[in-house]
Amino acid sequence: MEKLLKSMEDRIIAKLSTQLSANRAIIDRHEQTIQEVETTLNDMETRLTTLESTCSALTKENEALRRKTDDLENRSRRNNIRITGLPEKVEGLRPASFIEVFLKETFGATVEAFPTPPVVDRAHRIATPRKRQDDPPRPFIARMHHFQTKERILKLAREAGSLSFRGSEVHIYPDYSAEVSKKRAAYFTVKSQLRNAGFTYRMFFPAKLQVADKHGQKLTFSSPGEVSTFLAKF
């Protein structure tokens, strides 16, 4: 009986030893796999950190380049005026010559209006196609040869308040990049509120609004939200 029990014990121990060895081998393989995964994850984390740092640097560089490009675009437009409301094809085949006629008919050819004859380098409609015949006429861009002439035109337009050309209401604005135009357009609602409240204001480049309060003090705002906060006090 003792021999039988001893034999059974030996077989059980041998079987358990075999199973333990197999389990040990499996555990060793899992440990090796886990180490490889940890090494890969550490490498990926290092690469991800480097990538985030590079992306952040590129984002800053791109923003700086975007601002520089926008600044260069606006500088290239410094002598431009933008005219809206001119009927399509009224300029004929010589748009630059037409602008000279337009300025004379709109502001007069007196010395007071233009001490020196305005010189137009070039003029054209913006390239946006009209989808329908009854769409508003496309804006007209004219580049004046002298910056002082452009400033004189804008001053005369502000003083006139409303302008018309051969029965059509027209408006003359400075010509800015799309980004600056978007920022300035964001003030449309608050400017209307300022007028209704009796405040006077001026817009400065690129998109800052100067408001004169009830005491004559001039305040400068960098966003429509700041203007809204100011108006909320009255």
C-alpha positions in Angstrom: 0.0 0.0 0.0 2.8 2.4 0.9 4.5 1.6 -2.4 1.3 2.4 -4.3 0.9 5.7 -2.5 4.5 6.6 -3.1 4.1 5.8 -6.8 1.0 7.9 -7.1 2.7 10.8 -5.2 5.7 10.6 -7.5 3.4 10.7 -10.6 1.4 13.7 -9.2 4.6 15.6 -8.3 6.1 14.9 -11.8 2.9 16.0 -13.5 2.7 19.1 -11.4 6.4 19.9 -12.0 5.8 19.6 -15.8 2.7 21.9 -15.6 4.6 24.4 -13.4 7.5 24.4 -15.9 5.0 25.0 -18.7 3.3 27.8 -16.8 6.7 29.3 -16.0 7.6 29.3 -19.6 4.3 31.0 -20.5 4.9 33.6 -17.7 8.4 34.3 -19.0 7.1 34.8 -22.5 4.4 37.2 -21.2 7.0 39.1 -19.1 9.1 39.5 -22.2 6.1 40.7 -24.2 5.2 43.1 -21.5 8.7 44.5 -21.4 8.7 44.9 -25.2 5.3 46.7 -25.0 6.6 49.0 -22.2 9.6 49.8 -24.3 7.5 50.5 -27.3 5.1 52.7 -25.3 8.0 54.6 -23.8 9.4 55.2 -27.3 6.0 56.2 -28.6 5.5 58.6 -25.6 8.9 60.2 -26.4 8.0 60.5 -30.1 4.6 61.9 -29.2 6.1 64.5 -26.9 8.6 65.5 -29.6 5.8 65.7 -32.1 3.6 67.9 -29.8 6.6 70.2 -29.3 7.2 70.4 -33.0 3.5 71.0 -33.8 3.3 73.8 -31.2 6.4 75.4 -32.7 5.0 75.1 -36.2 1.6 76.5 -35.1 3.3 79.6 -33.6 5.4 80.0 -36.8 2.4 79.6 -39.0 0.5 82.2 -37.0 3.4 84.6 -37.3 3.6 84.0 -41.0 -0.1 84.4 -41.4 0.0 87.8 -39.6 3.0 88.8 -41.7 1.2 87.8 -44.9 -1.9 89.7 -43.9 0.1 92.8 -43.1 1.9 92.6 -46.4 -1.4 92.2 -48.2 -2.9 95.3 -46.5 0.3 97.3 -47.2 -0.2 96.4 -50.9 -3.7 97.8 -50.7 -2.8 101.1 -49.0 -3.5 103.1 -52.2 -6.7 101.3 -53.0 -10.3 102.5 -52.7 -13.3 100.1 -52.8 -16.5 101.4 -54.4 -19.8 99.7 -54.0 -23.1 100.4 -55.8 -21.7 101.2 -59.3 -23.9 99.5 -61.9 -22.3 96.7 -63.8 -20.5 97.7 -67.1 -20.8 101.4 -66.4 -17.0 101.6 -66.4 -16.8 100.5 -70.1 -13.6 99.1 -71.5 -11.3 101.6 -69.8 -12.0 101.3 -66.0 -9.0 103.4 -64.9 -10.2 106.3 -67.1 -13.7 105.8 -65.8 -12.6 106.3 -62.2 -11.3 109.8 -63.1 -14.7 110.6 -64.6 -16.5 109.1 -61.5 -14.5 111.2 -59.1 -15.1 114.4 -61.1 -18.9 113.8 -61.3 -19.1 112.7 -57.7 -17.0 115.3 -55.9 -16.6 118.0 -58.6 -13.5 119.0 -60.5 -12.8 122.0 -58.3 -9.4 122.8 -56.8 -10.9 122.4 -53.4 -11.8 118.8 -54.1 -8.5 117.8 -55.7 -5.6 120.3 -55.7 -3.9 118.0 -58.2 -5.7 115.9 -60.8 -6.2 112.4 -59.4 -4.0 109.7 -61.1 -5.4 106.2 -61.3 -2.9 103.4 -61.8 -5.4 100.7 -62.5 -9.0 99.7 -61.7 -11.2 96.6 -61.9 -14.2 94.8 -60.7 -13.6 92.0 -58.1 -13.4 88.6 -59.8 -16.4 87.1 -58.0 -18.9 86.0 -60.7 -22.6 87.1 -60.6 -24.9 84.1 -60.4 -28.1 86.0 -61.3 -28.8 89.1 -63.3 -30.5 90.8 -60.3 -27.5 90.3 -58.0 -26.0 93.5 -56.5 -23.2 94.9 -58.7 -19.7 93.7 -57.8 -17.5 96.1 -55.8 -15.0 98.1 -57.8 -11.4 98.4 -56.8 -9.2 101.4 -57.9 -5.6 101.9 -57.1 -4.6 105.6 -56.8 -1.1 106.6 -57.8 -0.7 108.8 -54.7 -1.6 107.8 -51.2 -2.6 111.4 -50.4 -5.2 111.3 -53.2 -6.7 108.1 -51.7 -6.9 109.7 -48.3 -8.5 112.8 -49.8 -11.2 110.7 -51.5 -12.1 108.9 -48.3 -12.2 112.3 -46.4 -14.5 113.7 -49.0 -16.7 110.6 -48.9 -17.0 110.9 -45.1 -17.8 114.6 -45.2 -20.5 114.0 -47.9 -22.3 111.4 -45.9 -24.2 110.0 -48.9 -23.0 109.7 -52.4 -24.7 109.0 -55.8 -23.5 108.5 -59.3 -25.9 108.9 -62.2 -28.8 108.0 -60.0 -27.2 105.1 -58.1 -26.2 105.3 -54.5 -22.6 104.5 -54.0 -20.2 104.1 -51.1 -16.4 104.4 -50.9 -14.3 102.5 -48.4 -10.7 101.7 -47.8 -9.7 98.4 -49.3 -8.5 95.8 -46.7 -7.7 92.1 -46.7 -10.5 89.6 -46.1 -9.3 89.0 -42.5 -9.2 92.6 -41.6 -12.5 93.3 -43.3 -14.1 90.4 -41.3 -12.7 91.8 -38.0 -14.0 95.3 -38.8 -17.4 94.0 -39.9 -17.8 92.4 -36.5 -18.4 95.9 -35.1 -21.4 96.6 -37.2 -24.0 95.9 -34.4 -22.2 97.8 -31.7 -21.5 100.8 -33.9 -25.3 101.0 -34.5 -25.8 100.9 -30.8 -23.3 103.6 -30.2 -25.0 105.9 -32.7 -28.4 105.3 -31.1 -26.9 106.1 -27.7 -25.4 109.4 -29.0 -21.7 108.4 -28.9 -19.2 109.3 -31.6 -16.6 106.8 -32.7 -13.7 106.2 -35.1 -12.3 103.0 -36.5 -8.5 102.5 -36.5 -6.5 100.0 -38.4 -6.6 97.1 -38.2 -9.8 96.7 -36.2 -9.9 99.0 -33.1 -12.7 101.3 -32.2 -12.2 104.6 -30.5 -15.2 106.0 -28.7 -15.7 109.4 -27.1 -17.7 109.1 -23.9 -20.1 111.7 -22.4 -17.2 113.6 -20.9 -15.2 113.8 -24.1 -12.7 111.1 -22.9 -11.6 108.8 -25.7 -11.6 105.1 -25.1 -10.1 102.5 -27.4 -11.6 99.0 -27.7 -10.1 96.0 -29.3 -13.2 93.8 -29.7 -17.0 94.2 -30.1 -17.4 92.5 -26.7 -15.5 95.3 -25.0 -17.8 97.9 -26.6 -20.8 95.9 -25.5 -19.5 95.9 -21.9 -19.0 99.7 -22.1 -22.5 100.3 -23.4 -24.0 98.1 -20.7 -23.0 100.9 -18.2 -25.4 103.4 -19.8 
